[in-house]
Amino acid sequence: MGRFGIITDADACIPQPLLDELGILTAPLDAPAFDEDEPPQHLRRDAAPAEAAGAIHALARATSLHPAILYLGAGDGYGGSPAIRDAVEAVARMSPIRRDLRLVDSTATLMGCGWQAIAAARVGDDLEAAIEAAEAVRGRVRVLALLEHPQFAGLPGDVLPGQIARARALVSLAGEAVDVVELVPKREVGLAALRDLLGAGVREGEGPLHVAVHHAGAAAAAGALAEWARRRLDPAEVVVAPLTRHAATRLGPGMVGVAWYREG
């Protein structure tokens, strides 16, 4: 039994090899991946914030494995929410098996949250040091995405009415906020802009660079962007991180995104 375990919301979309290597549990424990053959209307129909049941099951698993637990929740209000953390805390208080439970809000989405959980898991057996490691990443990580279907993120009507429905949106994802950086008429233009923004963004700061490339049914584009990052940015680490189905109900099919930080 390790000294502490880490739970994070499945919508952090940490790649499965890293979950297995680091022993990170997700809520829900076995979140379904996005299926690129699923019609977009099915995703729209099922769009809703995550429920607490998955987090409670993950807590039960962690309780059986560890004397202390760090729950590092997604801060997007969709894959993770204050209601979920409240439910986890309430169940932990009622459990006959007492554990030291720390609830930490990542204030981030996708691998903006996931990188924090990974950094915490890599610290070792010191829970306080793990929380500090996550906090250090929190102040540095950035997340950008090209949305093939911006309507999934609730953008139409507020941003260039009558135009965004026919455009792709390059957006910044910071917690619950989805802020439009640029509207692009063609996918290839948006992917090039995403690449260029990543290239410019990583020049800010020093230290080892960690990059995650997200996608929802766009493996070829994500793979090409990941390979470009490996060749051009001298990263310490590049991972391709497919979206869960639930995350795709918020960001839409065809999405490609990046989440990166430098250690110092």
N, C-alpha and C positions, 0 to 999 in steps of 0.2 A: 504494500500500500504506500503510494507516494505521499509526501507531506502536504501537497495541495493539488487540486485538479482545476482545470479551466473549462468553463462553459461559455460559448458565445452563440449568438443567434445564427441559424443556418444561412440567413440572407447576407451574412458577411461573405459568403461564397468562397471560403478558404478551399483550395484544391484538396481533393481527398488524400493524395500522398502526404501532404503536410499534416493533415488531421491525424493520419495513422502514425506518422513519425513522432509527432509531439504529444499524442494522447489527448488532443483537444476534443471535447464533446460539443455537439451542436444541438440547438433546440429549434425544431424537433430533431430527434436523433438520426433519422433517415429521411431527410427532406428530398422529395423527388426533383430530379433535374429537369430543366426545360427541354421539351421535345420539339425540335424544329419543324416537325410535320404537323403540329397542332395548329388548327386554324386560329388566327388572331381573335376572332369573336369569342372563342372559348375562354381565352385569357381574360378578355374584358369582362365576361360574365362572372368570372370567379375572383375578380379583383376585390380584395378586402385586407385590412391589417391582420397580422398574425394573431392567433389566439394563444392563451396562456397554457393550454394543455401540453403542448410540446415541450415547453420550458419546464413544467412540473415533472414530466417523465425524465427529462435530462437530469434534473436535480436528484431524482430518486436514484438514477444510475450513478451519478457522481458521489452521492452519499454512501453508496455501498463500496466505493473504491478509495475514498480519500477522507482524511480527518479535517481538511479545510478546503473551501471551494471559493474560487474567484469567478463570479459571473460577470463577464464583460459584454454588455448589451449593445446591440446596434442602436445608433441614435437617430434613425431615420423616421421614427414614429410609425413604421409600416412593418418591417421585419422584427422590430423590437420596440417596446413602448413602456412608459411608466406603469401602465396597468399590468403588463407582464411581470415587471420587476416587483411590483407590489404583491402579486399572487405568489411569486417564488418566495418572497420574504415571509409571507403569511404561512405558507406550507412548511417552510423551514422551522418556524416557531412552534408549529403544532406537532412536528415529527418527534417520535420518541428517541430517535437517534440524533443527538446534538452534534452539529458541525459548525465550525467557524466559517460563516458565510459572508463574503464581501461582494457587494453589488456596486459595479462601476459602470457609468454611462460613457461609452466611447465618444459620444457626440458626433459620430461619423456613420457613413453608409458603405456598403459593400466592403472591399478590402481596406478601405479607410478604417473600418473597425477590425477587419481580419488581421491586418499587419500589427495592430496593437496586441491582439491575442497571441499572435506568433511570437512577438518580442517578449511578452510575459512568459510564455512557455519555455523560451530558450534561456531564461535566467538561471534555472536550476531549482533548488528546494526552498529558496527564501521568498515567502509570499510578499513581504513588504517591498523587496527589490523588484519583484515581478510587477507589482502595481506601479512602481516608479518607472519601470521600463515602458509600460503601456502609456503612461502619461507623457513620456518623452516623445514617443512616436506621434501621439495625439496632436502635439503642437506643430508637427512637421508634415504630416501626410496631406496629400491633395488628391482629389478624384475628379476626373473629367469623363464625359461620355458623349458619343454621337448617338442620338435617338432617331431610329428609322421611322418610328411612329410616335411623335411627340404627344399625341393626344392621350397616350397611356399615362403620362406624367401630369396630366391636367393643365397643359399649357394653352390650348386654343381659347380664344376669347380675350385673354389678357395681353397677348403678345402678337402684334400685327394681325388683327382680325382679318380673316379671309385669305391670308397668305400661309400661315404656319401649317394648315392642314395639307398643303401641297409641298411642304419643305421638310427637310431634316433639320434637327436642332442640335447644335453643339452646346453642351450645358456643363456647368459646374455643379457637383453634388456635395453639399456641405450640410450634414445632419438632415433635417427635414426639407431644407431649401433646395429647389431646382432652379438655378439661375441661368438664363440663356446667355451664352457667350456670342453666338453667331448663328444665323440661319443660312443653310446652304441648299442650293437647288438640286445637287446631285450627290449620290453617295460617295463617289470617288473624291469629290472635292472635300467633303466632310472628313473622310478618312485621312486625307493629306493634311487638313487643318489640325486634326487631332494629333497626328504624328508631330507636326511642327510645334504645337503647344507643349507637348511632352518634352521635345528637345530643348525648347527654351526654358521650360520650368525646371528641369533637372540641373540647369546651370546655376540656379540659385542655391547657394549653400555648398558645403563640402562634406566629405565623409562617404562611406560606402552607400551605394544606391540600391534600393530595392524597388522593383517594378512588378506590378500585376496587370495583366491584360484581361479584361472581362469580355464576355460575349454571350449573347442569347441566340444560338443557332447561327453563328457567323464564325465558325472555327477557322476557315481559310483566312479571313481578314485578320482575325486575332493572331493566328500563327505568324502571318507575315509581319504584323506590327511587333510581335515579340522578337522575331528574328532580327528585325531592323534595330530594335533596342539593344540586343546583345552585341551587334556589330558596331553600332555607332556611339553608344552611351557608356560603355565600359562599366556595366552594372555588376554589383556583387551577386545579384540574384534577379532572375526574371521568371515569373510563373504565369501560366495561362489559367484563368479562373472562370469557368462557365457559370452562368447564373442558375440559381435554383428556379424551379417553376414559379414559386411565389414571388421572387424578386422580379421575374419577367412580367408578372401581372402589373407591376408598377412602372417598369421601364420599357416594356414592349419587345416584340421579336425583332431580331436584326441588330439589336444594340451592340455597340463595341465601346469599351471604356478602358481607362487606365487609372490606376491608383499607385502612387509612388511616394517615397520619402527618402531623405538622406539621414544617416545616423548622427551627423553633426554639422 
